[in-house]
C-alpha cells in the first residue's frame, strides 16, 4: 500500500508562488504552518527564528496555546523528533511540540518549524516527512528572497542617503569656492548642518592666534565651558558623546547642555576647530552616515575658512614677494658676473637656493698678480637671515682679496667681521683657494667646510681638508694651516656645499659623497659647463620630486 499522503506538486507550486509574491516574513511562516497543519493533520505548531547572535530562538507565530516567547538555541539539521533530554526541547515538548522541521538555505538555518502530534497519534510516514521537507525548502527560498529584497531596499536607501550627502558636500565645495568672507562661510555651514541633519542646536569653535578655541557660533541655550572644549580637542574623530568612556564630568555637562556629537575640524591632519551638535529635532539617533557627513562638512568648512584667511593675507604676501625678488636680484649680484678666462683652464659655478634667497656663496676673484681666488661658503641657517650674513662675507672678501695678505690673515679678518656682526648661534663654513695658472699650483685653507675634491688624471681622488675652524665662533685669531697641490693636465677641482651631498630622496637617503665622486669620475672628459649641468641634474634626479632641503651650490676648475 502506498503511503497515505500523495504529494500534490501543483499544490506545492501554488505555495511557492504564494510565498515568493510577498515580502512579509510573518505571512511566509504563517502560510507554511497552515499548509503543514492541513496536510499533516496536526493542531499545534510554532515558528521560531534564531536571533542574530545565534544564542536564542524567538517565537514568531504559534498555533495553539504557547506560554514561552524565547528559547535557548539548539542545533537542528534535519526533520526529527523532539529530544526531551535537551532542556529547551523539553520546554517545547511540554507545550505540545513533538517534531522539528529546520528551514535551511545554503546550510544556514533561517527558521525552525515545530509541530505537534497528528490527530490520530500515528507517526509521520516517509511521504509526509518528504512533504514537510519540501515545504521547508520552499519556505527557506521565500525567506531568503525576502531577506535579499529587504537588503536591496536598505542598500537603496543608504545609497540615496549617501548620494544626497555627497550632493550636499559637492554643493558646499562649489559654493565655498566663490565665498570669501568668514560670516558667509559660517552661515552656509550652519544651513547645511540644520538642513541635512535636522538639528537646531549646534556650536562651532575655532582656534585663534593665541591657540585658544573661541566660539564662532553657539546655538545652544547656554555657553559651552572651556573644560568641555579642552576635553574634546583630544578626541581625534567624530564621536557620539554617550559612547565616550573617557569623558566623565564633561559628559554630564554635555548632557545638561544637550550636546550629542563632537567632531574635530581638521586641516592637513591638524585640528583647527570643533563642531558640537545637539539632538535631532525628530528624535532619531545619529547614523554612521550622519557622523561621516559631520566630519566631511567640518573639514570642508575649515578648509574654506583657512582659504579665506590666506586670501586676506594675499596682499601682504605679494608685497613680501616683491621684496624677496629684489633680495634675490641683489644676491645674484654677489655671485660672479663673469667667469675667469684663462688659457688651459675652465671655470664653472652654480647655486640653487632652497628658499627664495639662500645662505650659500661661491666666487672667482682675479687677483692683481693674475692668480685666481676660488671661494665657496655656507652660512648656518637659511633664507633671508643667512643671505644677509653672506652679503657681509662677500663684501669683506672683495675688499680684502686684492690686498697683499696671507690667506690665514685674510680668513682671520673675515672671522672677526662675522663674529662681530652675528648672534652666537650663527657661523660660516668657508673654503678659499688660490690658483696659480702659470706654475700650476693650488694652495688653500678649509675653514670647516665640506672638503672639496681634486680628481687626478690618474683616476685618484683627494680631499682638501687642511685648514682650521669655522668662521664666527670667536674673535680671537685662529691657527689656520695651508694645504698645497701641484696640478697636472687633466685634473679637476670640485667645490660644493652640504646641500649637494645631503640632498635627500623620498626614502630619506642622502645623495652622498660617493655618488658625487662617481658622477664626476665618469664624466671627466666633459667640459666644465657640461659637467656642472650633469652633476646638478643627477642631484635633482636623486631628489625625485622631494622638496629641496638646503641650498645646492658648486664650482669647479678643470685643467685641460
Phi, psi and omega per residue, in radians:
X1 nan 2.350 3.132
X2 -1.269 2.560 3.118
X3 -0.919 2.658 -2.912
X4 -1.346 0.122 -3.127
X5 -2.357 1.542 3.071
X6 -1.158 2.423 -3.124
X7 -1.341 2.166 3.113
X8 -1.672 1.748 -3.094
X9 -1.080 -0.644 -3.137
X10 -1.096 -0.673 3.111
X11 -1.127 -0.727 3.126
X12 -1.145 -0.685 3.099
X13 -1.120 -0.698 3.091
X14 -1.097 -0.723 3.122
X15 -1.112 -0.757 3.137
X16 -1.063 -0.794 3.140
X17 -1.103 -0.706 -3.125
X18 -1.115 -0.760 -3.095
X19 -1.250 -0.575 -3.091
X20 -1.462 -0.106 3.090
X21 -1.475 -0.254 -3.056
X22 -1.933 2.793 3.051
X23 -2.136 0.529 3.138
X24 -1.908 1.953 -3.076
X25 -1.071 -0.738 -3.134
X26 -1.133 -0.671 3.114
X27 -1.096 -0.714 -3.135
X28 -1.082 -0.863 -3.108
X29 -1.193 -0.654 3.131
X30 -1.121 -0.729 3.128
X31 -1.137 -0.683 3.119
X32 -1.119 -0.740 3.124
X33 -1.083 -0.807 -3.105
X34 -1.105 -0.697 3.134
X35 -1.092 -0.800 -3.135
X36 -1.162 -0.756 -3.110
X37 -1.100 -0.642 -3.128
X38 -1.250 -0.763 -3.085
X39 -1.318 -0.581 -3.050
X40 -1.702 -0.070 -3.140
X41 0.978 1.027 3.029
X42 -2.112 2.660 -3.085
X43 -1.983 0.011 3.133
X44 -2.309 2.275 -3.137
X45 -2.757 2.695 3.130
X46 -2.603 2.530 3.091
X47 -1.965 2.222 -3.142
X48 -1.979 2.552 3.073
X49 -2.141 2.249 3.098
X50 -1.214 2.456 3.085
X51 -1.165 2.885 -3.121
X52 -1.070 -0.606 -3.129
X53 -1.488 0.068 3.098
X54 0.949 0.664 3.075
X55 -1.914 -0.360 -3.074
X56 -2.426 2.819 2.894
X57 -1.900 2.390 3.004
X58 -1.821 2.413 3.072
X59 -1.361 2.126 -3.115
X60 -1.736 -0.815 -3.124
X61 -2.445 2.412 3.063
X62 -2.339 2.471 3.073
X63 -2.007 1.993 -3.012
X64 1.717 2.958 -3.107
X65 -1.144 2.313 -3.139
X66 -2.520 2.095 -2.939
X67 -1.667 -0.195 -3.119
X68 -1.966 2.532 -3.124
X69 -1.904 -0.146 -3.098
X70 -2.666 2.550 -3.141
X71 -2.363 2.655 3.003
X72 -1.111 2.555 -3.090
X73 -1.243 2.475 3.009
X74 -2.551 2.717 -3.038
X75 -1.444 2.418 2.997
X76 -2.472 2.093 -3.086
X77 -1.930 -0.257 -3.138
X78 -2.760 2.921 3.119
X79 -0.965 2.194 3.119
X80 -2.778 2.947 3.077
X81 -1.359 2.758 3.049
X82 -1.186 2.367 3.106
X83 -1.727 1.916 -3.015
X84 -1.264 -0.293 3.099
X85 -1.255 -0.307 3.113
X86 -1.511 2.172 -2.997
X87 -0.952 -0.953 -3.131
X88 -1.130 -0.591 3.106
X89 -1.209 -0.531 3.088
X90 -1.102 -0.646 3.116
X91 -1.145 -0.719 3.097
X92 -1.083 -0.729 -3.141
X93 -1.047 -0.739 -3.141
X94 -1.154 -0.381 3.090
X95 -1.591 0.193 3.049
X96 1.635 0.132 -3.116
X97 -1.539 2.382 -3.122
X98 -2.164 -0.393 -3.062
X99 -2.343 2.604 -3.127
X100 -2.124 2.309 -3.130
X101 -2.187 1.833 -3.124
X102 -1.285 2.418 3.041
X103 -1.786 1.847 -2.985
X104 -2.097 2.441 3.029
X105 -2.312 2.058 -3.127
X106 0.875 0.904 3.070
X107 1.167 0.188 3.090
X108 -1.916 2.214 3.141
X109 -1.340 1.987 -3.128
X110 -1.650 -0.558 -3.125
X111 -2.794 2.916 3.102
X112 -2.320 2.046 3.097
X113 -1.661 2.208 -3.105
X114 -2.057 2.239 -3.095
X115 -2.224 2.751 3.137
X116 -1.563 -2.923 -3.119
X117 -1.325 2.620 3.051
X118 -1.084 2.710 -3.113
X119 -1.018 -0.655 -3.120
X120 -1.521 0.109 3.106
X121 1.126 0.161 3.098
X122 -1.360 2.743 3.017
X123 -1.268 2.790 3.116
X124 -1.310 2.435 3.117
X125 -1.393 2.950 3.097
X126 -1.040 -0.668 3.136
X127 -1.154 -0.668 -3.138
X128 -1.222 -0.688 3.097
X129 -1.122 -0.709 3.112
X130 -1.095 -0.732 3.111
X131 -1.093 -0.744 3.134
X132 -1.057 -0.730 3.140
X133 -1.161 -0.638 3.106
X134 -1.137 -0.742 3.102
X135 -1.100 -0.714 3.125
X136 -1.092 -0.710 3.121
X137 -1.115 -0.797 3.118
X138 -1.073 -0.730 3.131
X139 -1.121 -0.726 3.114
X140 -1.067 -0.747 3.115
X141 -1.090 -0.716 -3.133
X142 -1.171 -0.728 3.122
X143 -1.109 -0.755 3.138
X144 -1.139 -0.706 3.085
X145 -1.036 -0.702 3.115
X146 -1.154 -0.745 3.113
X147 -1.067 -0.735 3.131
X148 -1.101 -0.716 3.141
X149 -1.101 -0.792 3.133
X150 -1.125 -0.657 3.112
X151 -1.128 -0.703 3.096
X152 -1.125 -0.730 3.100
X153 -1.090 -0.755 3.127
X154 -1.107 -0.731 3.098
X155 -1.101 -0.720 3.117
X156 -1.070 -0.771 3.131
X157 -1.107 -0.740 3.140
X158 -1.119 -0.733 3.132
X159 -1.120 -0.726 3.116
X160 -1.106 -0.718 3.140
X161 -1.153 -0.769 -3.138
X162 -1.171 -0.629 3.098
X163 -1.102 -0.714 3.099
X164 -1.118 -0.705 3.133
X165 -1.126 -0.768 3.136
X166 -1.155 -0.654 3.095
X167 -1.079 -0.746 3.115
X168 -1.092 -0.778 3.135
X169 -1.144 -0.663 3.098
X170 -1.101 -0.773 3.131
X171 -1.111 -0.651 3.104
X172 -1.112 -0.799 3.117
X173 -1.050 -0.719 3.128
X174 -1.124 -0.786 -3.124
X175 -1.177 -0.713 -3.111
X176 -1.149 -0.432 3.137
X177 -1.200 -0.293 3.140
X178 -1.928 -0.163 -3.127
X179 -1.565 2.411 -3.111
X180 -2.063 -0.535 -3.028
X181 -1.520 2.537 3.117
X182 -1.038 -0.812 3.137
X183 -1.031 -0.652 3.132
X184 -1.123 -0.725 -3.135
X185 -1.135 -0.779 3.117
X186 -1.084 -0.731 -3.131
X187 -1.111 -0.792 3.136
X188 -1.107 -0.733 3.107
X189 -1.070 -0.725 3.141
X190 -1.081 -0.803 -3.132
X191 -1.079 -0.719 -3.116
X192 -1.189 -0.688 3.101
X193 -1.084 -0.831 -3.101
X194 -1.161 -0.743 -3.071
X195 -1.252 -0.720 -3.070
X196 -1.387 -0.644 -3.024
X197 -1.784 -0.172 -3.097
X198 1.021 0.929 3.082
X199 -2.151 2.667 3.092
X200 -2.074 -0.267 -3.121
X201 -1.961 2.105 3.076
X202 -2.817 2.884 3.108
X203 -2.568 2.600 3.094
X204 -2.195 2.217 3.099
X205 -2.067 2.342 3.098
X206 -2.130 2.556 3.134
X207 -1.364 2.398 -3.128
X208 -1.795 -3.027 -3.082
X209 -1.107 -0.386 -3.134
X210 -1.627 0.210 3.124
X211 1.116 0.560 3.104
X212 -2.044 2.416 3.138
X213 -1.480 2.091 -3.129
X214 -2.005 2.523 -3.124
X215 -1.269 2.240 3.060
X216 -1.648 -0.631 3.040
X217 -2.626 2.442 3.134
X218 -2.481 1.851 3.135
X219 -1.740 0.165 3.013
X220 -1.366 2.890 -3.057
X221 -1.389 -0.108 -3.091
X222 -2.550 2.784 3.072
X223 -1.098 2.606 3.117
X224 -1.638 2.092 -3.114
X225 -1.049 2.565 3.115
X226 -1.038 -0.566 -3.129
X227 -1.016 -0.717 3.130
X228 -1.119 -0.821 -3.123
X229 -1.060 -0.796 -3.122
X230 -1.096 -0.607 3.079
X231 -1.189 -0.734 -3.051
X232 -1.294 -0.429 3.101
X233 -1.046 -0.512 -3.100
X234 -1.339 -0.233 -3.098
X235 -1.568 2.184 -2.910
X236 -1.590 -0.021 -3.127
X237 -2.608 2.982 -3.134
X238 -1.206 2.241 -3.058
X239 -2.428 2.641 2.960
X240 -1.469 2.231 -3.016
X241 -0.968 -0.728 -3.072
X242 -1.110 -0.357 -3.110
X243 -1.568 -0.030 -3.069
X244 -1.609 1.892 3.135
X245 -1.332 -0.370 -3.075
X246 -1.375 -0.308 -3.119
X247 -1.566 2.133 -3.126
X248 -1.928 -1.544 -3.121
X249 -1.069 -0.684 3.118
X250 -1.067 -0.593 3.107
X251 -1.090 -0.696 3.099
X252 -1.121 -0.787 3.142
X253 -1.133 -0.636 3.098
X254 -1.115 -0.742 3.126
X255 -1.066 -0.724 3.127
X256 -1.173 -0.591 -3.136
X257 -1.456 -0.240 -3.133
X258 1.535 0.322 -3.132
X259 -1.442 2.260 -3.134
X260 -1.999 -0.501 -3.045
X261 -2.290 2.431 2.938
X262 -2.130 2.392 -3.091
X263 -2.505 2.160 3.091
X264 -1.281 2.539 3.040
X265 -1.814 1.943 -2.988
X266 -1.902 2.512 3.038
X267 -2.263 1.961 -3.099
X268 0.949 0.772 3.075
X269 1.399 -0.073 -3.114
X270 -1.860 2.317 -3.125
X271 -1.266 2.123 -3.137
X272 -1.977 -0.171 -3.119
X273 -2.974 3.106 -3.125
X274 -2.466 2.408 2.994
X275 -1.906 2.249 3.020
X276 -1.970 2.367 -3.045
X277 -2.273 2.419 3.099
X278 -1.530 -2.992 -3.082
X279 -1.243 2.785 3.071
X280 -1.243 2.556 -3.128
X281 -1.176 -0.460 3.126
X282 -1.560 0.038 3.087
X283 1.402 -0.019 -3.131
X284 -1.244 2.751 3.070
X285 -1.381 2.754 3.070
X286 -1.376 2.339 -3.141
X287 -1.629 2.985 3.083
X288 -1.078 -0.617 3.102
X289 -1.162 -0.633 3.083
X290 -1.053 -0.760 -3.126
X291 -1.127 -0.707 3.091
X292 -1.092 -0.704 3.135
X293 -1.119 -0.782 -3.139
X294 -1.053 -0.762 3.138
X295 -1.113 -0.747 -3.117
X296 -1.173 -0.754 -3.107
X297 -1.192 -0.594 3.096
X298 -1.144 -0.785 -3.134
X299 -1.200 -0.609 3.093
X300 -1.165 -0.750 -3.122
X301 -1.150 -0.738 -3.104
X302 -1.183 -0.575 3.076
X303 -1.132 -0.724 3.113
X304 -1.145 -0.706 3.116
X305 -1.139 -0.672 3.118
X306 -1.170 -0.677 3.093
X307 -1.125 -0.658 3.113
X308 -1.115 -0.696 3.126
X309 -1.147 -0.734 3.124
X310 -1.132 -0.624 3.109
X311 -1.105 -0.697 3.135
X312 -1.136 -0.460 -3.128
X313 -1.577 -0.043 -2.990
X314 -1.077 -0.751 -3.114
X315 -1.078 -0.730 3.130
X316 -1.131 -0.669 3.134
X317 -1.184 -0.661 3.104
X318 -1.064 -0.728 3.128
X319 -1.096 -0.789 3.127
X320 -1.113 -0.669 -3.141
X321 -1.093 -0.703 3.103
X322 -1.088 -0.697 3.121
X323 -1.160 -0.668 3.121
X324 -1.183 -0.656 3.087
X325 -1.069 -0.697 3.092
X326 -1.122 -0.737 3.124
X327 -1.105 -0.681 3.121
X328 -1.120 -0.713 3.132
X329 -1.104 -0.714 3.105
X330 -1.134 -0.748 -3.125
X331 -1.119 -0.636 3.101
X332 -1.060 -0.534 3.117
X333 -1.230 -0.312 3.063
X334 -1.214 -0.545 -3.072
X335 -1.354 2.791 -3.080
X336 -1.022 2.225 3.096
X337 -1.348 -0.547 3.129
X338 -2.268 2.375 3.049
X339 -1.462 2.323 -3.131
X340 -0.987 2.515 3.069
X341 -1.989 1.910 -3.114
X342 -2.311 2.233 -3.114
X343 -1.040 2.256 3.140
X344 1.549 -0.042 -3.124
X345 -2.272 2.555 3.009
X346 -2.148 2.437 3.136
X347 -2.155 2.548 3.075
X348 -2.685 2.641 3.109
X349 -2.684 2.736 -3.128
X350 -2.760 2.497 3.068
X351 -2.501 2.151 3.120
X352 -2.059 1.858 -3.116
X353 -1.223 2.538 3.107
X354 -1.325 -0.452 3.055
X355 -2.044 -2.940 -3.093
X356 -1.028 -0.747 3.024
X357 -2.219 2.721 -3.038
X358 -2.227 -3.112 -3.112
X359 -2.007 0.267 3.075
X360 -1.668 2.748 -3.117
X361 -2.699 2.380 2.969
X362 -2.372 2.739 -3.084
X363 -2.758 2.638 2.933
X364 -2.122 2.091 -3.110
X365 -2.087 2.115 3.098
X366 -1.439 2.066 -3.087
X367 -1.489 2.819 -3.106
X368 -0.987 -0.535 -3.117
X369 -1.504 0.141 3.136
X370 1.537 -0.118 3.062
X371 -1.267 2.773 -3.141
X372 -1.976 2.105 3.043
X373 -1.554 2.236 -3.136
X374 -1.992 2.200 -3.048
X375 -2.293 2.478 2.931
X376 -2.510 2.427 -3.051
X377 -2.585 2.789 -3.105
X378 -2.534 2.113 3.106
X379 -1.528 2.433 3.045
X380 -1.089 2.426 -3.089
X381 1.602 -3.131 -3.056
X382 -2.448 3.038 3.016
X383 1.298 -2.712 -3.033
X384 -1.049 -0.786 3.132
X385 -1.007 -0.785 3.139
X386 -1.121 -0.670 -3.134
X387 -1.109 -0.702 -3.132
X388 -1.156 -0.691 3.098
X389 -1.110 -0.761 -3.128
X390 -1.134 -0.508 3.085
X391 -1.094 -0.700 3.095
X392 -1.135 -0.715 3.134
X393 -1.093 -0.803 -3.114
X394 -1.111 -0.733 3.140
X395 -1.111 -0.758 3.132
X396 -1.109 -0.736 -3.127
X397 -1.082 -0.789 -3.098
X398 -1.120 -0.544 3.102
X399 -1.316 -0.722 -3.014
X400 -1.458 -0.520 -3.022
X401 -0.985 -0.756 -3.099
X402 -1.271 -0.222 -3.084
X403 -1.336 2.645 -3.139
X404 -1.327 1.192 -3.112
X405 -1.960 2.581 2.974
X406 -1.217 2.693 -3.128
X407 -0.969 -0.797 -3.083
X408 -1.153 -0.589 3.116
X409 -1.212 -0.692 3.107
X410 -1.098 -0.755 -3.140
X411 -1.125 -0.653 3.124
X412 -1.161 -0.606 3.094
X413 -1.197 -0.744 3.092
X414 -1.126 -0.669 3.109
X415 -1.008 -0.768 3.141
X416 -1.133 -0.690 3.134
X417 -1.102 -0.767 3.124
X418 -1.110 -0.815 -3.093
X419 -1.070 -0.752 -3.044
X420 -1.358 -0.225 -3.058
X421 -2.066 0.205 3.133
X422 -2.385 2.871 3.080
X423 -1.342 2.949 -2.993
X424 -1.096 -0.534 -3.055
X425 -1.477 -0.068 -3.125
X426 -1.645 2.480 3.086
X427 -2.682 2.993 -3.104
X428 -2.330 2.252 2.918
X429 -1.553 2.434 -2.907
X430 -2.540 2.309 3.039
X431 -2.229 2.278 -3.131
X432 -2.356 2.224 3.111
X433 -2.289 2.682 3.112
X434 -2.140 2.099 -3.138
X435 -1.667 2.219 3.024
X436 -1.819 1.699 -3.050
X437 -1.090 -0.577 -3.060
X438 -1.233 -0.817 -3.100
X439 -1.606 -0.014 3.093
X440 1.003 0.777 3.099
X441 -2.069 2.746 3.114
X442 -2.468 1.980 3.070
X443 -1.981 2.626 -2.968
X444 -2.716 2.896 2.928
X445 -2.351 2.288 3.119
X446 -1.880 1.886 3.141
X447 -1.672 1.295 3.047
X448 1.249 0.284 -3.104
X449 -1.598 2.838 3.026
X450 -0.980 2.149 -3.054
X451 -1.045 2.087 3.011
X452 -1.069 2.910 -3.133
X453 -2.023 2.495 2.887
X454 -1.918 2.069 3.087
X455 -1.664 1.981 -3.094
X456 -1.498 2.748 -3.129
X457 -1.163 -0.289 3.082
X458 -1.509 0.233 3.088
X459 1.362 -0.005 3.083
X460 -1.390 2.729 -3.136
X461 -2.223 2.308 -3.121
X462 -2.167 2.454 3.108
X463 -1.673 2.420 -3.123
X464 -1.664 1.630 -2.982
X465 -1.909 -0.256 -3.065
X466 -1.113 2.415 3.118
X467 2.825 -2.084 -3.097
X468 -3.096 -2.659 -3.014
X469 -1.337 2.834 3.068
X470 -1.111 2.880 -3.121
X471 -1.600 2.491 2.976
X472 1.772 0.093 -3.107
X473 -1.726 -0.228 3.089
X474 -2.788 2.713 3.088
X475 -1.718 0.131 3.053
X476 -1.324 2.659 3.032
X477 -1.164 2.345 -3.086
X478 -1.872 2.559 -3.126
X479 -1.429 1.605 3.108
X480 -1.588 2.465 -3.120
X481 -2.020 2.413 -3.124
X482 -1.561 2.538 2.965
X483 -1.937 2.692 -3.103
X484 -2.381 2.506 3.089
X485 -2.406 2.407 2.980
X486 -1.616 2.118 -3.057
X487 -1.571 2.682 3.107
X488 -2.255 2.732 3.060
X489 -1.016 2.381 -3.117
X490 1.660 -0.147 3.093
X491 -1.331 2.797 3.097
X492 -2.533 2.344 3.089
X493 -1.911 2.194 3.135
X494 -2.063 2.152 3.055
X495 -1.917 2.490 -3.093
X496 -2.724 2.826 3.039
X497 -1.802 2.958 -3.068
X498 -1.198 -0.216 3.058
X499 -1.139 -0.322 3.105
X500 -1.407 -1.023 -3.044
X501 -1.286 -0.361 -3.131
X502 -1.793 0.186 3.020
X503 -1.080 2.276 -2.993
X504 -1.899 2.569 3.033
X505 -1.640 3.097 -3.120
X506 -1.024 -0.355 3.098
X507 -1.583 0.186 3.100
X508 1.169 0.513 3.125
X509 -1.721 2.339 3.127
X510 -1.234 2.661 3.026
X511 -1.118 -0.715 2.957
X512 1.370 2.728 3.094
X513 -1.158 -0.591 -3.114
X514 -1.083 -0.802 3.139
X515 -1.143 -0.671 3.129
X516 -1.104 -0.828 3.136
X517 -1.086 -0.656 -3.092
X518 -1.162 -0.801 -3.090
X519 -1.165 -0.563 3.095
X520 -1.259 -0.781 -3.061
X521 -1.032 -0.690 -3.093
X522 -1.452 -0.067 -3.126
X523 -2.189 0.394 -3.118
X524 -1.076 -0.402 -3.120
X525 -1.340 -0.222 -3.106
X526 -1.327 2.801 3.047
X527 -1.181 2.878 -3.113
X528 -1.067 -0.801 -3.130
X529 -1.122 -0.753 3.141
X530 -1.134 -0.748 3.141
X531 -1.111 -0.682 3.105
X532 -1.044 -0.747 3.126
X533 -1.173 -0.672 3.132
X534 -1.089 -0.775 -3.140
X535 -1.107 -0.829 -3.121
X536 -1.031 -0.806 -3.139
X537 -1.089 -0.642 -3.121
X538 -1.203 -0.660 3.090
X539 -1.140 -0.796 3.141
X540 -1.139 -0.629 3.103
X541 -1.136 -0.679 3.103
X542 -1.086 -0.711 -3.139
X543 -1.129 -0.516 3.026
X544 0.896 0.798 3.074
X545 1.601 -0.192 3.133
X546 -1.200 2.496 -3.128
X547 -1.022 2.429 -3.129
X548 -1.209 2.168 -3.071
X549 -1.479 -0.597 -3.043
X550 -2.470 2.851 3.091
X551 -1.075 2.478 3.121
X552 -1.951 1.858 -3.040
X553 -2.285 2.362 3.140
X554 -2.577 2.703 2.910
X555 -2.583 2.695 -3.118
X556 -2.581 2.721 3.076
X557 -2.219 2.192 3.119
X558 -2.000 2.292 3.127
X559 -1.781 2.036 -3.082
X560 -1.537 nan nan
